[in-house]
Structure formats: structure tokens, C-alpha cells
């Protein structure tokens, strides 16, 4: 852990806390106090976001061990923005729901500035893989 500064660890913890609080306010009330059965995708989204916020609690204690969680968040949102929002915006075909989701996804721009990229490259790309058998 010596190769990641204490400041960067606090930035990571702040990001995990933002996720916990943000999704705690937005998602968890609907999970705990559902007034109707969920449609398929509504349930998938609610459960995935609730799981993401729950696992982000671990990021407060173990910010480096939970980095794959932030990397997943970064990748899926960038993919959604590039493959769904951008083409609709360019075609001037973006509806209100897509615009709302786009705005919700844009907070992801702070994630690359918080992730300790040297650590990611050293521990996930250059480090020898674990044995297969």
C-alpha cells in the first residue's frame, strides 16, 4: 500500500462515500419500501445499484481492494454513454429518459481522476496472474 499516497486513499474513500450516500438516498428507499412489484429491468437496475452501494461500503475500509468495483462502474458508464447516449444525441433523437440517464451517468468523469492508475497497472496488468491449477 506504500505506492499509493494517503491523500489518494482518502480521495478513493470519498468517492466510495459519495456512492454510498448518493445511492442510499436515491435507490435504497425504493428497495426497502416498494409499493409495487418491479418490472424485469426496473428490478435488475435497482438490485445492481443497491449491490453497488453495499459493496462500496467495503471500499471505505479497503479502498484498493475494492478498485475493481470502481473500474466496473467506469467501464459500463463509458460504454453506455458511447454506445447509447452519444448516437442518440448525434441523431437528435434523445428522449427525456435517455437524457436523464445521461446526466446521471456523467458524474463518472471524476472517477478517472481518483483512481490510482499506476497501482492499477502494476497490480492488474503487470503483476503475474494467479495460477490456474
N, C-alpha and C positions, 0 to 999 in steps of 0.2 A: 504494500500500500504506500510505500515511501515515494513511488514515482508519480503519485497524484497529490497535488497540494491540498492542504486543509481547506483553503478557500474554494477549490473546485469541488471538494466533498460537500461543503456547505451549499454551493450552488445546486448540486445534484439533489441534496435533501430538500432544498427549497422547491425544486421542480416536482419532486415526488409529493411534497406537501400541497402544492398547487393542484395536482391531480386529485389527491385525496379530498381536499376541501371542495374543489370545483365539482367533482362528480358526486361527492357526498351531498351537496346542495341540489344538484340537478337530477341525478339518477336515483339515488337511494330512496327518496320519498316515494317514487313510483314503484320501486321494487318492494318496499315494505308495506305500502298502503295501496295496493292495486284495487281499482274499482271495477275492472272488467278483465276477462281473460285476454291474454295477449294474442295478437296475430303472430304468425310464424316469425317474420323478420323483426317485428317490434320486440318480441321476446328474445331473439338472438342478440340484437343490439343491446337491450337492457342488461342481459346477463353478462355479455362480454365487457361492457363498461363497468358493471359492478365488480366483476372479477379483476379488471384492470386496476380499479381503485383499491380493492382489497390487497392485491399484490404490491401496490405502490406503498402501502403501509410498511411492508418489509424493506422497501427502498430507503425509508427513513433511518433504519438501523444498519442496513447493508447496501449502501448506495452503489458500490462497484459490482457486487454480486448480482444486483438486480438490473444492471445495464441492458441485458437483452430485452427486458420489458420496454425500456425507452427506445431501443433500436427498432423493435417491432412497431411501436407507435409511430415513429418517424417514417418508417418504410411504408406502412399501409396508408398513412395520410398523404404522403407524397404521391404514391401510386393513384389514390383516389382523385387527388387534385389534378394529376396529369392525364389520367385516363377517362375521368367522368366530367369534372368541373371545367377544365380547360377547353375540351372540344365543344361543350355546350355553350360556353361563354363566347368562343370564337364564332360559332354559328348563330349567335344571338338567339339562342333557344333555351336559355337558363330560366327555369321556373322558380317560384318563391322558395319551395322546399329545397331545391338544389343550392340556391343562393344562401339560405340559412345554414345548410350543412357546410358549404364552402367557408363561410365566415367562422363557423365553429372549428373547422379544421385548420384555419390559418394560424392559430396560436402555435402550431408546430414549428414555425420559423425560429422560435427561441431554442428549441431542442438542440440543433447542431452547435450552438454556441456554448452549451452547458456540458455536452458530452466530452469527456477527456479522450480525444481521438488517438493520441499516442498510446494510451493504455489499451484502447480497443484494438488497434493494430497489433500491439505486442501480445495481447492475451487471446485474441480471437483469430488472427490471421497468421502471425509468425510463429506462435507457440506450437510445438508439435502436438498433433492430435492425440487423444486418448486411445488406448489400444482397443481393437475390435473384438479380440478373443483372448 
